[in-house]
Amino acid sequence: MTSFTTDTETVLRPTTGDGDHDRFAHYVKKDEILPSTIEGTPVKALCGKVWIPSRDPNNFGVCPTCKEIYEGLQPGDD
């Protein structure tokens, strides 16, 4: 007869890096939005994050770094 044990252990794996970028909506150049939506091409946010958008940005708060950069732009720089 085979016996099994039910002992379990939780292992915490702290992460470092840019993981918080995934919790925010980011500012992207207007001319990158449509091609990304249609063709699935990556976009680059003002903060430097590069990704293929697939989620509704209205479900997230604005990235503080993107917001700071955006507010520092002159009219017409977008």
N, C-alpha and C positions, 0 to 999 in steps of 0.2 A: 504494500500500500504506500502511496506517495503522500507525504505530508507537506503542507504549505504553511508559511508563516505570514502573519498579517502585520508585522511590524513595519511602520513607515517612518520616514524621516523627511522633514522639510528642509530644503537647502535654499538659502537666500542667495541670489546672485545680483548684487548691486550693479547697476550699469552707470557708465559715465558717458559723456559726449553730448551730441545734439539731439537726443531723443525728444526733448520738449518741442522741437519744431513741428512734430506731428500732431500736436494738440492745439494748433493755431491755424487761423486763416491768414494767408499771406498776400502781400501786394505784388502783383506781376504786371509787366508792361502790357498795355492793351492789345498790341499787335501779336502777342504770343497766345492769347486766350483762345481765339477761334481755331487756329491750327491744332492746338493741343486737344480741344474738344473733338474735332473731326478726325484727326489723324493719330491721336494718342501720343503726340510728341512731348518731350519734357519741357518744362518751363523753369525759369530761374527767378526766385523771389528777390526782392530788394535786399533781404538779409543774407542772401547767398544760397539758400536751400534750393536744390534742383530735384524735381519730382514730376511724375505724371499725375495731374489732379484726377481724383476719382470720387471725391466726397463733396457734399454740399457745404461750402464755406460758411453758410449762414448758421451752421450748427456749432461753430467754434468762435472763440474770441479772437481778436486781431493780434497778430504777432507783435510784441512790443518793439522789437528791433525794426521791423518793416514800418510800423507806424511812425517811429522816430525819424527814420530816413525819409519817408513820404512827406511828413510835415516840414522837413527841411528843404524840400525841392522847390524850385521856382516855378511859377506858372509856365506851362508849355514843356516842362521837363519830363512829363509822364509819357 
